[in-house]
Amino acid sequence: MEKSEFDNQNLIIERSGIRIELKYESQYSEDKQIEREEYYQKIEISESGNSNLGIRIFNDDKEINSGLILGINGGTWLSKATQKENGQSVKFEDNKLILSLGLNLVSIEIPTLKLNWNIKPDQAEIFEFYDLEDDILLRGELEIHRIGLNGNIKWSYGGRDIWVNIEGKPEVTILENKIRLIDFENYKYVIDFKGNTLKVNSSNRKSGKIGDYTDEKSNPVWWKFWKRK
């Protein structure tokens, strides 16, 4: 398979004097560095996956723990929320690290690396998630899921097609009291925070509009990621 930027990834996330270094290697990676490194513990999240994620935790530049997540099944793109992009696949808050990894969404205690919970909320792959009140809103390939920080799935929402937009438009936009969604075929949905449908608009590719709204800035990274599958 053709080498991809997604096969080897690194991400650093810091909060309250703790630095977490993440190193991801997909099953297609030609450079298997993780296999040659030592980690204090191993965490297996499935029996079928062949991709790995190394975690190293530092306090004042001193490594205090490390772990290797095994069994990642499906594509993974490491990303944290920024001022411009509020979607994320990695979140560190209140001593908990939440990770969207292929088919699995996991919560890990920091610095012990204890696995708090491990769920498969979607029947297919999952992508980024967003902060929604005291919960997270996760975009899966087939459904949008509101999930509590204890791993409880509060509701799931499906559209006419998968939640990967073919033109790279943002599939999820959270507004003050509602959520706007765009699916693969450019159908647009407006739902409330309880997962109830408020409005559905049909696609309109030729005019460059989606129902009543003009196109928003596209997000090509996630589209490229899904296309490689």
Secondary structure as the mmCIF struct_conf table of DSSP 4:
data_model
#
loop_
_struct_conf.conf_type_id
_struct_conf.id
_struct_conf.beg_label_comp_id
_struct_conf.beg_label_asym_id
_struct_conf.beg_label_seq_id
_struct_conf.end_label_comp_id
_struct_conf.end_label_asym_id
_struct_conf.end_label_seq_id
TURN_TY1_P TURN_TY1_P1 GLU A 5 PHE A 6
BEND BEND1 ASP A 7 ASP A 7
STRN STRN1 ASN A 8 ARG A 15
TURN_TY1_P TURN_TY1_P2 SER A 16 GLY A 17
STRN STRN2 ILE A 18 GLU A 25
TURN_TY1_P TURN_TY1_P3 GLN A 27 TYR A 28
BEND BEND2 GLU A 30 GLU A 30
HELX_RH_3T_P HELX_RH_3T_P1 ILE A 34 ARG A 36
BEND BEND3 GLU A 37 GLU A 37
BEND BEND4 TYR A 40 TYR A 40
STRN STRN3 GLN A 41 GLU A 44
BEND BEND5 GLU A 47 SER A 48
STRN STRN4 SER A 51 ASN A 59
TURN_TY1_P TURN_TY1_P4 ASP A 60 ASP A 61
STRN STRN5 LYS A 62 ILE A 72
BEND BEND6 GLY A 74 GLY A 74
BEND BEND7 GLN A 83 LYS A 84
STRN STRN6 GLN A 88 GLN A 88
BEND BEND8 SER A 89 SER A 89
STRN STRN7 VAL A 90 GLU A 93
TURN_TY1_P TURN_TY1_P5 ASP A 94 ASN A 95
STRN STRN8 LYS A 96 LEU A 101
TURN_TY1_P TURN_TY1_P6 GLY A 102 LEU A 103
STRN STRN9 ASN A 104 GLU A 109
TURN_TY1_P TURN_TY1_P7 ILE A 110 THR A 112
STRN STRN10 LEU A 115 ILE A 119
BEND BEND9 ASP A 122 ALA A 124
STRN STRN11 ILE A 126 LEU A 132
TURN_TY1_P TURN_TY1_P8 GLU A 133 ASP A 134
STRN STRN12 ASP A 135 GLY A 140
BEND BEND10 GLU A 141 LEU A 142
STRN STRN13 GLU A 143 ILE A 147
TURN_TY1_P TURN_TY1_P9 LEU A 149 ASN A 150
BEND BEND11 GLY A 151 GLY A 151
STRN STRN14 ILE A 153 GLY A 158
BEND BEND12 ARG A 160 ASP A 161
BEND BEND13 TRP A 163 TRP A 163
TURN_TY1_P TURN_TY1_P10 ILE A 166 GLU A 167
BEND BEND14 GLU A 171 GLU A 171
STRN STRN15 VAL A 172 ILE A 174
BEND BEND15 GLU A 176 ASN A 177
STRN STRN16 ILE A 179 ILE A 182
TURN_TY1_P TURN_TY1_P11 PHE A 184 GLU A 185
STRN STRN17 LYS A 188 ILE A 191
TURN_TY1_P TURN_TY1_P12 PHE A 193 LYS A 194
BEND BEND16 GLY A 195 GLY A 195
STRN STRN18 THR A 197 ASN A 201
STRN STRN19 SER A 203 ASN A 204
TURN_TY1_P TURN_TY1_P13 ARG A 205 GLY A 208
STRN STRN20 LYS A 209 ILE A 210
TURN_TY1_P TURN_TY1_P14 GLY A 211 ASP A 212
STRN STRN21 TYR A 213 THR A 214
HELX_RH_AL_P HELX_RH_AL_P1 PRO A 220 LYS A 227
TURN_TY1_P TURN_TY1_P15 ARG A 228 ARG A 228
#
